[in-house]
Amino acid sequence: MTADQEAALMATRDDAEVRDLIDDIEMGDWAGEPLDCETDKAWDAIHRCLSDGTLGCGRHLSPLDMAVLGGLQHHEGEDYVVAYLRDGEVAEVAASLAVVDREWMRRRYDRIDATEYQAELSDEDFDYTWHWFTQVRTFYLKAAAAGRAVIFTVDQ
């Protein structure tokens, strides 16, 4: 997020304003170099691998736990997640993600509880998860270098 986007987020008063703002940001209606990252549906497994294996939001268990669903929650409804991380938190997350390798991620992936996971655990799903994780890591490194705050959104 740019400083202007971050200020606009802090000024929102309700879920409707948050959604409108996020729509504007995601549609590219803001000036400045866009920094964004898609995760497709891999955000679920990525978060489970980087955290305690669950989908808990905003817990700040560690910088890794904050990468996807961590940070301050800016939407109160259950159908939409807007997790916000300040620029200093983004730098911590980026540093932690930088040292995650494929083997570590695979060990964490193999611990996911299949009964709680929405997809089928498999080598193919892990490869898919790892691909999108590398995109997230690159994104955080760029955002940290630019001194940016980050939001993660998911529409359930």
RAMO-V30867 format. One record per helix or strand. SS is the DSSP state (a for helix, b for strand). FROM is the first residue (numbers start at 0). TO is the last residue. If there is no record, write none. Layout:
BEGIN
ss,from,to
SS,FROM,TO
SS,FROM,TO
END
This chain:
BEGIN
ss,from,to
a,2,10
a,14,25
a,39,49
b,71,72
b,79,84
a,86,97
a,101,108
a,122,144
b,149,154
END
